[in-house]
Amino acid sequence: MIVASSKPTCTLGRRGNNPFCYHRVTQLARRGVRERLVQKERAPNEPYDFGRFEIVEESLDAPHHEPPRAKRLPLV
């Protein structure tokens, strides 16, 4: 029988620090601020690995940051 790990994980390594929370987003919008997750370290590609992320606060009026995208191969 295979059992997955039951240990809870969180995005930023600390409980209660959830950048995906709707309430958090609305409270930041009232202050004129938004948050963006930035990958600081890639996962080492091992079983049960984790990458490292950081929250960056930006002005709500700041232009959206687009991460670089991989080139797609042409369809033949």
C-alpha positions in Angstrom: 0.0 0.0 0.0 1.4 3.4 -1.0 0.5 6.3 1.3 1.3 10.0 0.5 2.9 12.2 3.1 0.2 13.6 5.4 2.5 16.5 6.6 0.8 19.8 5.7 2.9 22.2 3.7 2.5 25.9 3.0 3.7 28.1 0.2 6.0 30.3 2.2 7.1 28.0 5.0 4.9 29.5 7.7 1.3 28.9 8.6 -1.1 31.8 8.1 1.0 33.4 5.4 -1.3 32.5 2.5 -0.9 34.8 -0.5 -3.9 33.1 -2.2 -6.4 34.3 0.5 -9.2 36.4 -0.9 -9.6 38.4 2.4 -5.9 39.2 2.3 -6.2 40.5 -1.3 -9.1 42.7 -0.5 -7.4 44.2 2.5 -4.3 44.9 0.5 -6.4 46.5 -2.3 -7.8 48.9 0.3 -4.2 50.1 1.0 -3.5 50.3 -2.8 -1.1 47.3 -2.7 -0.9 43.9 -4.4 1.4 41.0 -3.9 3.3 38.9 -6.4 5.0 35.5 -5.7 8.6 35.4 -7.0 10.5 32.1 -7.3 13.8 32.4 -5.5 15.1 28.8 -5.7 13.9 26.0 -8.0 13.1 22.6 -6.4 16.1 20.2 -6.6 14.0 17.6 -8.6 14.0 15.0 -5.8 11.1 13.2 -4.2 9.1 15.5 -1.8 11.2 18.5 -2.8 10.2 22.2 -2.5 11.2 25.4 -4.2 11.6 28.7 -2.4 9.3 31.7 -3.0 9.2 35.3 -1.8 6.3 37.8 -1.7 6.9 41.1 -3.4 4.5 44.0 -2.6 3.8 46.4 -5.4 1.6 49.3 -6.0 -1.8 48.4 -7.3 -1.2 50.8 -10.3 2.2 49.2 -11.2 2.3 47.3 -14.6 1.8 43.6 -14.4 5.0 41.6 -14.4 5.0 38.8 -17.1 7.5 36.0 -16.4 9.5 34.8 -19.4 7.8 32.0 -21.3 9.4 29.1 -23.0 9.4 29.1 -26.8 6.9 26.8 -28.3 7.8 24.5 -31.1 5.9 25.0 -34.4 3.2 22.5 -35.2 3.9 20.5 -38.3 
